[in-house]
Amino acid sequence: MQCVEDFDFEAMNSTDLLSRLSSSRRLRVRLIRNSERGTLLQASGLLWLSSHVLTMTATVRDAVCPALEGHGALVPLQSDDGDFWMFIPDVWDALNEAGSCLTRFSSGRVIYVSRYDFHPDRLVGRAVFRIPQLPKGPLFCTPPVVEALSGESGVTFKQVWQPPALNEQIPKT
């Protein structure tokens, strides 16, 4: 999937994509059907547009919507190629910077995380999120979303963090 107009590219590159869109201004996209070498790409209900959003067909939207509800915004896209949707997850401050391995710019802003550690108590009830340290970085999905999307072709998940054992998550009283 690819943005069509300059506005669409600029909106996707902004740190607050949702504020750039409105009910009267949808992101315009087109479906890419062939690779750069001209070979036909495999069809999938999940489409690549950017690392910080989930882009999907209406069929996938209907299947995964219950797992995503309350964790971000589901936005219709404008396309001549079909009925497509984009899910923009909430930014959630769950990263434990002290326990993670971060690379920073000289300004202090995070450029890369090579090892993630999260605050387990901040993930309770979270299904999918982005972190403020990398607002246009990867999406983090918890098991309900992974399960809802795992049947789609062309999608893989990489486990970046193993939560502590359940008895370690519950504070002792």
Secondary structure, 3 states (H helix, E strand, C coil): CEECCHHHHHHHHCCCHHHHCCCCCCCEEECCCECCCCCECCCCCEECCCCCCEEEEHHHHHHHHHHHCCCEEEEECECCCCCEEEEEECECCCECHHHCEEEECCCCCEEEEEECCECHHHCCCCCEEECCCCCCCCCEECHHHHHHHCCCCCCCCCCCCCCCCHHHHCCCC
